[in-house]
C-alpha cells in the first residue's frame, strides 16, 4: 500500500528523558547559550579539550555566536 501524507499514521514527537531538564530550563527562560559559552571558556582555560581540532571547531563556533 502506498502511503501519502494524509494516510500516514501520525506520531507525536517524543521527548527523551535527557532532554527534559533542558526543556524545563528553556520554559523558565534560562539562556542555555550563555551557560554553554561559560562552560566552553572554562574548558579552554583549563585545556580540557580532547584534541586540537575539537578545540578549534569550538572556538570557531564561539566566535560566530559573538
PyMOL Python script that loads the backbone (N, CA, C, O; Angstrom):
from pymol import cmd

cmd.read_pdbstr("""\
ATOM      1  N   UNK A   1       0.834  -1.183   0.000  1.00  0.00           N
ATOM      2  CA  UNK A   1       0.000   0.000   0.000  1.00  0.00           C
ATOM      3  C   UNK A   1       0.883   1.254   0.000  1.00  0.00           C
ATOM      4  O   UNK A   1       1.809   1.365   0.803  1.00  0.00           O
ATOM      5  N   UNK A   2       0.600   2.168  -0.878  1.00  0.00           N
ATOM      6  CA  UNK A   2       1.336   3.429  -0.923  1.00  0.00           C
ATOM      7  C   UNK A   2       0.776   4.384   0.114  1.00  0.00           C
ATOM      8  O   UNK A   2      -0.434   4.589   0.209  1.00  0.00           O
ATOM      9  N   UNK A   3       1.681   4.961   0.886  1.00  0.00           N
ATOM     10  CA  UNK A   3       1.253   5.933   1.889  1.00  0.00           C
ATOM     11  C   UNK A   3       1.424   7.337   1.342  1.00  0.00           C
ATOM     12  O   UNK A   3       2.462   7.667   0.769  1.00  0.00           O
ATOM     13  N   UNK A   4       0.438   8.133   1.514  1.00  0.00           N
ATOM     14  CA  UNK A   4       0.530   9.547   1.176  1.00  0.00           C
ATOM     15  C   UNK A   4       0.570  10.311   2.488  1.00  0.00           C
ATOM     16  O   UNK A   4       0.277   9.743   3.540  1.00  0.00           O
ATOM     17  N   UNK A   5       0.927  11.588   2.446  1.00  0.00           N
ATOM     18  CA  UNK A   5       0.964  12.338   3.716  1.00  0.00           C
ATOM     19  C   UNK A   5      -0.341  12.273   4.490  1.00  0.00           C
ATOM     20  O   UNK A   5      -0.327  12.303   5.720  1.00  0.00           O
ATOM     21  N   UNK A   6      -1.470  12.184   3.794  1.00  0.00           N
ATOM     22  CA  UNK A   6      -2.746  12.154   4.506  1.00  0.00           C
ATOM     23  C   UNK A   6      -3.084  10.784   5.081  1.00  0.00           C
ATOM     24  O   UNK A   6      -3.919  10.685   5.980  1.00  0.00           O
ATOM     25  N   UNK A   7      -2.441   9.709   4.571  1.00  0.00           N
ATOM     26  CA  UNK A   7      -2.748   8.369   5.070  1.00  0.00           C
ATOM     27  C   UNK A   7      -1.697   7.822   6.013  1.00  0.00           C
ATOM     28  O   UNK A   7      -1.897   6.767   6.615  1.00  0.00           O
ATOM     29  N   UNK A   8      -0.576   8.522   6.152  1.00  0.00           N
ATOM     30  CA  UNK A   8       0.462   8.053   7.077  1.00  0.00           C
ATOM     31  C   UNK A   8      -0.033   8.196   8.507  1.00  0.00           C
ATOM     32  O   UNK A   8      -0.730   9.153   8.844  1.00  0.00           O
ATOM     33  N   UNK A   9       0.336   7.233   9.344  1.00  0.00           N
ATOM     34  CA  UNK A   9      -0.038   7.385  10.758  1.00  0.00           C
ATOM     35  C   UNK A   9       0.666   8.594  11.360  1.00  0.00           C
ATOM     36  O   UNK A   9       1.837   8.853  11.078  1.00  0.00           O
ATOM     37  N   UNK A  10      -0.051   9.317  12.178  1.00  0.00           N
ATOM     38  CA  UNK A  10       0.542  10.487  12.823  1.00  0.00           C
ATOM     39  C   UNK A  10       1.146  10.071  14.152  1.00  0.00           C
ATOM     40  O   UNK A  10       0.509   9.380  14.947  1.00  0.00           O
ATOM     41  N   UNK A  11       2.370  10.492  14.385  1.00  0.00           N
ATOM     42  CA  UNK A  11       3.057  10.176  15.629  1.00  0.00           C
ATOM     43  C   UNK A  11       3.353  11.461  16.364  1.00  0.00           C
ATOM     44  O   UNK A  11       3.764  12.458  15.770  1.00  0.00           O
ATOM     45  N   UNK A  12       3.143  11.422  17.643  1.00  0.00           N
ATOM     46  CA  UNK A  12       3.522  12.570  18.455  1.00  0.00           C
ATOM     47  C   UNK A  12       5.033  12.551  18.624  1.00  0.00           C
ATOM     48  O   UNK A  12       5.621  11.488  18.825  1.00  0.00           O
ATOM     49  N   UNK A  13       5.672  13.721  18.546  1.00  0.00           N
ATOM     50  CA  UNK A  13       7.115  13.723  18.814  1.00  0.00           C
ATOM     51  C   UNK A  13       7.368  13.326  20.264  1.00  0.00           C
ATOM     52  O   UNK A  13       6.680  13.777  21.179  1.00  0.00           O
ATOM     53  N   UNK A  14       8.348  12.489  20.446  1.00  0.00           N
ATOM     54  CA  UNK A  14       8.667  12.063  21.805  1.00  0.00           C
ATOM     55  C   UNK A  14       9.837  12.864  22.331  1.00  0.00           C
ATOM     56  O   UNK A  14      10.710  13.289  21.575  1.00  0.00           O
ATOM     57  N   UNK A  15       9.843  13.060  23.610  1.00  0.00           N
ATOM     58  CA  UNK A  15      10.958  13.762  24.249  1.00  0.00           C
ATOM     59  C   UNK A  15      11.709  12.752  25.099  1.00  0.00           C
ATOM     60  O   UNK A  15      11.134  12.079  25.954  1.00  0.00           O
ATOM     61  N   UNK A  16      12.978  12.665  24.850  1.00  0.00           N
ATOM     62  CA  UNK A  16      13.768  11.721  25.616  1.00  0.00           C
ATOM     63  C   UNK A  16      13.961  12.240  27.033  1.00  0.00           C
ATOM     64  O   UNK A  16      13.823  13.435  27.295  1.00  0.00           O
ATOM     65  N   UNK A  17      14.273  11.346  27.919  1.00  0.00           N
ATOM     66  CA  UNK A  17      14.487  11.726  29.314  1.00  0.00           C
ATOM     67  C   UNK A  17      15.641  12.708  29.449  1.00  0.00           C
ATOM     68  O   UNK A  17      15.647  13.546  30.351  1.00  0.00           O
ATOM     69  N   UNK A  18      16.625  12.606  28.548  1.00  0.00           N
ATOM     70  CA  UNK A  18      17.781  13.500  28.646  1.00  0.00           C
ATOM     71  C   UNK A  18      17.437  14.935  28.247  1.00  0.00           C
ATOM     72  O   UNK A  18      18.144  15.865  28.637  1.00  0.00           O
ATOM     73  N   UNK A  19      16.375  15.129  27.484  1.00  0.00           N
ATOM     74  CA  UNK A  19      16.013  16.484  27.074  1.00  0.00           C
ATOM     75  C   UNK A  19      15.111  17.189  28.085  1.00  0.00           C
ATOM     76  O   UNK A  19      14.955  18.408  28.017  1.00  0.00           O
ATOM     77  N   UNK A  20      14.526  16.460  29.005  1.00  0.00           N
ATOM     78  CA  UNK A  20      13.596  17.060  29.957  1.00  0.00           C
ATOM     79  C   UNK A  20      14.201  18.187  30.789  1.00  0.00           C
ATOM     80  O   UNK A  20      13.571  19.236  30.925  1.00  0.00           O
ATOM     81  N   UNK A  21      15.399  18.013  31.352  1.00  0.00           N
ATOM     82  CA  UNK A  21      15.957  19.130  32.135  1.00  0.00           C
ATOM     83  C   UNK A  21      16.171  20.389  31.292  1.00  0.00           C
ATOM     84  O   UNK A  21      15.945  21.501  31.769  1.00  0.00           O
ATOM     85  N   UNK A  22      16.605  20.219  30.043  1.00  0.00           N
ATOM     86  CA  UNK A  22      16.821  21.368  29.172  1.00  0.00           C
ATOM     87  C   UNK A  22      15.505  22.049  28.816  1.00  0.00           C
ATOM     88  O   UNK A  22      15.423  23.276  28.779  1.00  0.00           O
ATOM     89  N   UNK A  23      14.486  21.252  28.556  1.00  0.00           N
ATOM     90  CA  UNK A  23      13.185  21.809  28.245  1.00  0.00           C
ATOM     91  C   UNK A  23      12.649  22.622  29.425  1.00  0.00           C
ATOM     92  O   UNK A  23      12.091  23.702  29.233  1.00  0.00           O
ATOM     93  N   UNK A  24      12.816  22.109  30.632  1.00  0.00           N
ATOM     94  CA  UNK A  24      12.363  22.832  31.821  1.00  0.00           C
ATOM     95  C   UNK A  24      13.102  24.159  31.969  1.00  0.00           C
ATOM     96  O   UNK A  24      12.496  25.169  32.325  1.00  0.00           O
ATOM     97  N   UNK A  25      14.399  24.162  31.700  1.00  0.00           N
ATOM     98  CA  UNK A  25      15.178  25.399  31.780  1.00  0.00           C
ATOM     99  C   UNK A  25      14.706  26.409  30.737  1.00  0.00           C
ATOM    100  O   UNK A  25      14.559  27.596  31.032  1.00  0.00           O
ATOM    101  N   UNK A  26      14.471  25.933  29.529  1.00  0.00           N
ATOM    102  CA  UNK A  26      14.012  26.830  28.472  1.00  0.00           C
ATOM    103  C   UNK A  26      12.648  27.421  28.803  1.00  0.00           C
ATOM    104  O   UNK A  26      12.395  28.596  28.540  1.00  0.00           O
ATOM    105  N   UNK A  27      11.776  26.612  29.374  1.00  0.00           N
ATOM    106  CA  UNK A  27      10.455  27.104  29.739  1.00  0.00           C
ATOM    107  C   UNK A  27      10.532  28.165  30.831  1.00  0.00           C
ATOM    108  O   UNK A  27       9.662  29.031  30.921  1.00  0.00           O
ATOM    109  N   UNK A  28      11.569  28.099  31.660  1.00  0.00           N
ATOM    110  CA  UNK A  28      11.754  29.114  32.701  1.00  0.00           C
ATOM    111  C   UNK A  28      12.473  30.341  32.170  1.00  0.00           C
ATOM    112  O   UNK A  28      12.637  31.321  32.896  1.00  0.00           O
ATOM    113  N   UNK A  29      12.907  30.305  30.915  1.00  0.00           N
ATOM    114  CA  UNK A  29      13.540  31.459  30.302  1.00  0.00           C
ATOM    115  C   UNK A  29      15.045  31.524  30.465  1.00  0.00           C
ATOM    116  O   UNK A  29      15.641  32.579  30.248  1.00  0.00           O
ATOM    117  N   UNK A  30      15.671  30.420  30.843  1.00  0.00           N
ATOM    118  CA  UNK A  30      17.121  30.390  31.014  1.00  0.00           C
ATOM    119  C   UNK A  30      17.789  30.407  29.633  1.00  0.00           C
ATOM    120  O   UNK A  30      17.369  29.687  28.727  1.00  0.00           O
ATOM    121  N   UNK A  31      18.816  31.221  29.481  1.00  0.00           N
ATOM    122  CA  UNK A  31      19.559  31.293  28.225  1.00  0.00           C
ATOM    123  C   UNK A  31      20.648  30.222  28.247  1.00  0.00           C
ATOM    124  O   UNK A  31      21.709  30.417  28.840  1.00  0.00           O
ATOM    125  N   UNK A  32      20.379  29.102  27.603  1.00  0.00           N
ATOM    126  CA  UNK A  32      21.317  27.980  27.613  1.00  0.00           C
ATOM    127  C   UNK A  32      22.592  28.281  26.840  1.00  0.00           C
ATOM    128  O   UNK A  32      23.633  27.686  27.120  1.00  0.00           O
ATOM    129  N   UNK A  33      22.533  29.196  25.870  1.00  0.00           N
ATOM    130  CA  UNK A  33      23.740  29.528  25.113  1.00  0.00           C
ATOM    131  C   UNK A  33      24.788  30.155  26.024  1.00  0.00           C
ATOM    132  O   UNK A  33      25.974  29.845  25.913  1.00  0.00           O
ATOM    133  N   UNK A  34      24.355  31.032  26.921  1.00  0.00           N
ATOM    134  CA  UNK A  34      25.322  31.661  27.832  1.00  0.00           C
ATOM    135  C   UNK A  34      25.970  30.623  28.734  1.00  0.00           C
ATOM    136  O   UNK A  34      27.171  30.677  28.996  1.00  0.00           O
ATOM    137  N   UNK A  35      25.164  29.677  29.208  1.00  0.00           N
ATOM    138  CA  UNK A  35      25.699  28.609  30.051  1.00  0.00           C
ATOM    139  C   UNK A  35      26.729  27.798  29.274  1.00  0.00           C
ATOM    140  O   UNK A  35      27.799  27.480  29.793  1.00  0.00           O
ATOM    141  N   UNK A  36      26.401  27.468  28.029  1.00  0.00           N
ATOM    142  CA  UNK A  36      27.309  26.685  27.199  1.00  0.00           C
ATOM    143  C   UNK A  36      28.606  27.454  26.930  1.00  0.00           C
ATOM    144  O   UNK A  36      29.692  26.875  26.964  1.00  0.00           O
ATOM    145  N   UNK A  37      28.492  28.752  26.664  1.00  0.00           N
ATOM    146  CA  UNK A  37      29.678  29.571  26.415  1.00  0.00           C
ATOM    147  C   UNK A  37      30.565  29.621  27.653  1.00  0.00           C
ATOM    148  O   UNK A  37      31.788  29.532  27.545  1.00  0.00           O
ATOM    149  N   UNK A  38      29.951  29.763  28.837  1.00  0.00           N
ATOM    150  CA  UNK A  38      30.749  29.778  30.074  1.00  0.00           C
ATOM    151  C   UNK A  38      31.494  28.461  30.253  1.00  0.00           C
ATOM    152  O   UNK A  38      32.669  28.457  30.621  1.00  0.00           O
ATOM    153  N   UNK A  39      30.820  27.346  29.996  1.00  0.00           N
ATOM    154  CA  UNK A  39      31.465  26.037  30.126  1.00  0.00           C
ATOM    155  C   UNK A  39      32.596  25.876  29.118  1.00  0.00           C
ATOM    156  O   UNK A  39      33.660  25.349  29.444  1.00  0.00           O
ATOM    157  N   UNK A  40      32.357  26.333  27.893  1.00  0.00           N
ATOM    158  CA  UNK A  40      33.377  26.230  26.858  1.00  0.00           C
ATOM    159  C   UNK A  40      34.599  27.059  27.222  1.00  0.00           C
ATOM    160  O   UNK A  40      35.730  26.589  27.099  1.00  0.00           O
ATOM    161  N   UNK A  41      34.378  28.278  27.664  1.00  0.00           N
ATOM    162  CA  UNK A  41      35.511  29.128  28.043  1.00  0.00           C
ATOM    163  C   UNK A  41      36.306  28.515  29.192  1.00  0.00           C
ATOM    164  O   UNK A  41      37.535  28.568  29.197  1.00  0.00           O
ATOM    165  N   UNK A  42      35.606  27.935  30.162  1.00  0.00           N
ATOM    166  CA  UNK A  42      36.296  27.285  31.282  1.00  0.00           C
ATOM    167  C   UNK A  42      37.119  26.102  30.780  1.00  0.00           C
ATOM    168  O   UNK A  42      38.257  25.911  31.208  1.00  0.00           O
ATOM    169  N   UNK A  43      36.555  25.316  29.883  1.00  0.00           N
ATOM    170  CA  UNK A  43      37.282  24.165  29.336  1.00  0.00           C
ATOM    171  C   UNK A  43      38.510  24.617  28.562  1.00  0.00           C
ATOM    172  O   UNK A  43      39.561  23.980  28.635  1.00  0.00           O
ATOM    173  N   UNK A  44      38.385  25.720  27.817  1.00  0.00           N
ATOM    174  CA  UNK A  44      39.532  26.234  27.075  1.00  0.00           C
ATOM    175  C   UNK A  44      40.627  26.713  28.028  1.00  0.00           C
ATOM    176  O   UNK A  44      41.811  26.464  27.800  1.00  0.00           O
ATOM    177  N   UNK A  45      40.221  27.405  29.102  1.00  0.00           N
ATOM    178  CA  UNK A  45      41.216  27.878  30.076  1.00  0.00           C
ATOM    179  C   UNK A  45      41.952  26.718  30.723  1.00  0.00           C
ATOM    180  O   UNK A  45      43.160  26.790  30.948  1.00  0.00           O
ATOM    181  N   UNK A  46      41.231  25.656  31.021  1.00  0.00           N
ATOM    182  CA  UNK A  46      41.825  24.507  31.717  1.00  0.00           C
ATOM    183  C   UNK A  46      42.416  23.484  30.755  1.00  0.00           C
ATOM    184  O   UNK A  46      42.913  22.443  31.182  1.00  0.00           O
ATOM    185  N   UNK A  47      42.363  23.772  29.479  1.00  0.00           N
ATOM    186  CA  UNK A  47      42.890  22.880  28.437  1.00  0.00           C
ATOM    187  C   UNK A  47      42.327  21.468  28.559  1.00  0.00           C
ATOM    188  O   UNK A  47      43.070  20.487  28.529  1.00  0.00           O
ATOM    189  N   UNK A  48      41.015  21.379  28.694  1.00  0.00           N
ATOM    190  CA  UNK A  48      40.359  20.078  28.850  1.00  0.00           C
ATOM    191  C   UNK A  48      39.822  19.525  27.536  1.00  0.00           C
ATOM    192  O   UNK A  48      39.117  18.515  27.549  1.00  0.00           O
ATOM    193  N   UNK A  49      40.124  20.138  26.428  1.00  0.00           N
ATOM    194  CA  UNK A  49      39.633  19.604  25.166  1.00  0.00           C
ATOM    195  C   UNK A  49      40.435  18.390  24.758  1.00  0.00           C
ATOM    196  O   UNK A  49      41.640  18.319  24.999  1.00  0.00           O
ATOM    197  N   UNK A  50      39.762  17.430  24.137  1.00  0.00           N
ATOM    198  CA  UNK A  50      40.382  16.147  23.797  1.00  0.00           C
ATOM    199  C   UNK A  50      41.491  16.276  22.758  1.00  0.00           C
ATOM    200  O   UNK A  50      42.515  15.600  22.851  1.00  0.00           O
ATOM    201  N   UNK A  51      41.289  17.132  21.783  1.00  0.00           N
ATOM    202  CA  UNK A  51      42.320  17.315  20.770  1.00  0.00           C
ATOM    203  C   UNK A  51      42.236  18.723  20.196  1.00  0.00           C
ATOM    204  O   UNK A  51      41.268  19.445  20.436  1.00  0.00           O
ATOM    205  N   UNK A  52      43.229  19.094  19.455  1.00  0.00           N
ATOM    206  CA  UNK A  52      43.328  20.452  18.938  1.00  0.00           C
ATOM    207  C   UNK A  52      42.221  20.770  17.932  1.00  0.00           C
ATOM    208  O   UNK A  52      41.705  21.888  17.918  1.00  0.00           O
ATOM    209  N   UNK A  53      41.856  19.815  17.100  1.00  0.00           N
ATOM    210  CA  UNK A  53      40.800  20.035  16.116  1.00  0.00           C
ATOM    211  C   UNK A  53      39.488  20.361  16.808  1.00  0.00           C
ATOM    212  O   UNK A  53      38.797  21.306  16.427  1.00  0.00           O
ATOM    213  N   UNK A  54      39.146  19.585  17.820  1.00  0.00           N
ATOM    214  CA  UNK A  54      37.904  19.822  18.546  1.00  0.00           C
ATOM    215  C   UNK A  54      37.917  21.218  19.182  1.00  0.00           C
ATOM    216  O   UNK A  54      36.900  21.911  19.190  1.00  0.00           O
ATOM    217  N   UNK A  55      39.053  21.614  19.703  1.00  0.00           N
ATOM    218  CA  UNK A  55      39.164  22.925  20.320  1.00  0.00           C
ATOM    219  C   UNK A  55      38.931  24.021  19.279  1.00  0.00           C
ATOM    220  O   UNK A  55      38.186  24.964  19.545  1.00  0.00           O
ATOM    221  N   UNK A  56      39.547  23.919  18.106  1.00  0.00           N
ATOM    222  CA  UNK A  56      39.411  24.966  17.094  1.00  0.00           C
ATOM    223  C   UNK A  56      37.998  25.040  16.542  1.00  0.00           C
ATOM    224  O   UNK A  56      37.510  26.126  16.228  1.00  0.00           O
ATOM    225  N   UNK A  57      37.344  23.912  16.421  1.00  0.00           N
ATOM    226  CA  UNK A  57      35.944  23.923  15.982  1.00  0.00           C
ATOM    227  C   UNK A  57      35.093  24.667  16.999  1.00  0.00           C
ATOM    228  O   UNK A  57      34.245  25.477  16.626  1.00  0.00           O
ATOM    229  N   UNK A  58      35.312  24.400  18.273  1.00  0.00           N
ATOM    230  CA  UNK A  58      34.558  25.074  19.332  1.00  0.00           C
ATOM    231  C   UNK A  58      34.840  26.577  19.344  1.00  0.00           C
ATOM    232  O   UNK A  58      33.930  27.379  19.552  1.00  0.00           O
ATOM    233  N   UNK A  59      36.089  26.955  19.122  1.00  0.00           N
ATOM    234  CA  UNK A  59      36.452  28.385  19.091  1.00  0.00           C
ATOM    235  C   UNK A  59      35.767  29.058  17.907  1.00  0.00           C
ATOM    236  O   UNK A  59      35.238  30.160  18.049  1.00  0.00           O
ATOM    237  N   UNK A  60      35.770  28.415  16.746  1.00  0.00           N
ATOM    238  CA  UNK A  60      35.102  28.970  15.564  1.00  0.00           C
ATOM    239  C   UNK A  60      33.620  29.191  15.834  1.00  0.00           C
ATOM    240  O   UNK A  60      33.074  30.241  15.494  1.00  0.00           O
ATOM    241  N   UNK A  61      32.968  28.207  16.442  1.00  0.00           N
ATOM    242  CA  UNK A  61      31.542  28.326  16.741  1.00  0.00           C
ATOM    243  C   UNK A  61      31.289  29.441  17.754  1.00  0.00           C
ATOM    244  O   UNK A  61      30.327  30.200  17.627  1.00  0.00           O
ATOM    245  N   UNK A  62      32.130  29.530  18.724  1.00  0.00           N
ATOM    246  CA  UNK A  62      32.001  30.574  19.742  1.00  0.00           C
ATOM    247  C   UNK A  62      32.119  31.956  19.105  1.00  0.00           C
ATOM    248  O   UNK A  62      31.332  32.851  19.414  1.00  0.00           O
ATOM    249  N   UNK A  63      33.087  32.133  18.227  1.00  0.00           N
ATOM    250  CA  UNK A  63      33.281  33.424  17.564  1.00  0.00           C
ATOM    251  C   UNK A  63      32.088  33.782  16.680  1.00  0.00           C
ATOM    252  O   UNK A  63      31.727  34.954  16.576  1.00  0.00           O
ATOM    253  N   UNK A  64      31.476  32.790  16.047  1.00  0.00           N
ATOM    254  CA  UNK A  64      30.295  33.058  15.216  1.00  0.00           C
ATOM    255  C   UNK A  64      29.126  33.542  16.060  1.00  0.00           C
ATOM    256  O   UNK A  64      28.318  34.345  15.591  1.00  0.00           O
ATOM    257  N   UNK A  65      29.023  33.067  17.297  1.00  0.00           N
ATOM    258  CA  UNK A  65      27.905  33.453  18.167  1.00  0.00           C
ATOM    259  C   UNK A  65      28.067  34.835  18.755  1.00  0.00           C
ATOM    260  O   UNK A  65      27.082  35.453  19.159  1.00  0.00           O
ATOM    261  N   UNK A  66      29.283  35.332  18.812  1.00  0.00           N
ATOM    262  CA  UNK A  66      29.516  36.643  19.431  1.00  0.00           C
ATOM    263  C   UNK A  66      29.138  37.783  18.531  1.00  0.00           C
ATOM    264  O   UNK A  66      29.278  38.945  18.914  1.00  0.00           O
TER     265      UNK A  66
END
""", "prot")
cmd.dss("prot")
cmd.show_as("cartoon", "prot")
cmd.util.cbc("prot")
cmd.orient("prot")
